[in-house]
């Protein structure tokens, strides 16, 4: 089993920044990719960014150039640096881990609200 705990959400003004963290514990050696997803009210959950164990990254078009995903293997933590935040970035942000055995693990989510 893998446990994922997100932190770092909150209320920020448009144009501001936040950094989300996702701390992993448990059988993390099986995890080959970590991603951030978000779900706004009334909308489907969508991929924001993903990073593989090799360091390859991919981003949703809506966040390219503004968000950066990174990982600290020593701390078993994945980060999402979010800059130039917009009201449409408001959502619950979830961390997900994909294991080599075909399992998916989700965190509990952290709320990000962008509003003046």
Secondary structure, DSSP 8 states (H G I E B T S, - for coil): -EEEEEE--EEE-TT--EEEEEEEEESGGGEEEEEEEEE-TTS--EEEEEEETT--EEE-TTTTTTEEEEEETTTTEEEEEE-S--GGG-EEEEEEEEETTS-EEE---EEEEE--
